[in-house]
Amino acid sequence: MIKYPYRLFFKKGIKSSFDFEYFIYPALCVLYNLHYPEKSKFIIRILYNALYPSIITLLEVIAVKYTRLIKYKKWSWYWSFITIFTNNYISRLHYKWFYRNKHSEKASK
């Protein structure tokens, strides 16, 4: 669905962007979870949830339009937004599940 004509790693091994899929996006996902405004108002959390994928999608759209690094075949910017938004949400659920005992201990102290 997406073609990456110029890749740094594993050019013949995989067809996705290895550096984005295994280095850049996981790091951004960690930052998303670490700086998540847990105790903020609902609207702030919604804006935060929309802001992260918007920035990544905007950078991808710029890369598609002005460089030869990414080419959409059967893909569009909104699919990138939806998948990043969904992945962030799932990673947030996993983060909350994984650290549930740590957070409950802090609340009880």
C-alpha positions in Angstrom: 0.0 0.0 0.0 3.0 2.3 0.7 6.3 2.1 -1.2 9.6 3.3 0.3 12.0 3.7 -2.7 14.9 4.7 -0.4 15.5 2.7 2.7 18.5 2.7 5.0 18.2 -0.8 6.5 17.3 -4.2 5.1 16.6 -3.0 1.6 16.0 -6.5 0.3 14.6 -8.0 3.4 11.4 -6.1 4.1 9.4 -3.6 2.0 8.4 -1.3 4.9 10.4 1.5 6.3 12.4 -0.4 8.9 13.8 2.7 10.6 10.4 4.3 11.0 8.5 1.1 12.0 11.1 -0.2 14.5 12.9 2.9 15.7 11.2 6.2 15.1 7.5 5.3 15.7 8.2 3.2 18.9 10.2 6.1 20.3 7.3 8.5 19.5 4.9 6.1 21.1 6.9 6.0 24.3 7.0 9.8 24.4 3.2 9.9 23.8 2.7 7.6 26.8 5.2 9.3 29.1 3.7 12.8 28.5 0.1 11.8 28.4 -2.0 14.3 30.4 -3.7 11.7 32.6 -5.2 14.2 35.1 -6.2 16.9 32.6 -9.7 17.6 31.4 -11.3 15.3 28.9 -11.0 17.9 26.1 -7.3 18.2 26.7 -6.8 14.5 26.5 -8.9 14.3 23.2 -6.7 17.1 21.7 -3.6 15.4 22.8 -4.8 12.1 21.3 -5.5 13.9 18.0 -2.3 16.1 18.0 0.2 13.3 18.0 -1.1 11.4 14.9 -1.7 14.8 13.2 1.9 15.8 13.5 3.2 12.4 12.3 0.7 12.4 9.4 1.6 15.9 8.4 5.2 15.0 8.2 4.4 12.0 6.2 2.3 14.0 3.8 5.1 16.5 3.4 7.5 13.6 2.7 5.1 12.2 0.1 4.6 15.5 -1.6 8.1 16.9 -1.6 10.5 14.0 -1.5 10.8 10.5 -3.1 11.1 8.8 0.3 7.4 7.6 0.4 5.0 6.8 -2.4 1.3 6.0 -1.7 0.0 3.1 -3.8 -3.3 2.2 -2.3 -3.1 4.5 0.8 -4.0 8.0 1.8 -3.1 10.3 4.6 -6.3 9.6 6.6 -5.3 5.9 6.8 -2.0 7.0 8.4 -3.9 9.2 10.9 -6.4 6.4 11.8 -3.7 3.7 12.2 -1.4 5.9 14.3 -4.3 7.1 16.4 -5.5 3.5 17.0 -1.9 2.3 17.7 -1.4 5.1 20.2 -4.7 4.3 21.9 -3.9 0.6 22.1 -0.4 1.4 23.5 -2.0 3.6 26.1 -4.3 0.8 27.2 -1.3 -1.5 27.4 0.7 1.1 29.4 -2.2 1.5 31.8 -2.6 -2.2 32.2 1.1 -2.9 32.6 1.5 -0.2 35.3 -1.8 -0.7 37.0 -0.3 -1.9 40.3 2.3 0.9 40.4 -0.5 3.6 39.9 -2.8 2.0 42.5 0.1 1.9 45.1 0.7 5.6 44.6 -3.0 6.4 45.0 -3.1 4.4 48.3 -0.2 6.2 49.9 
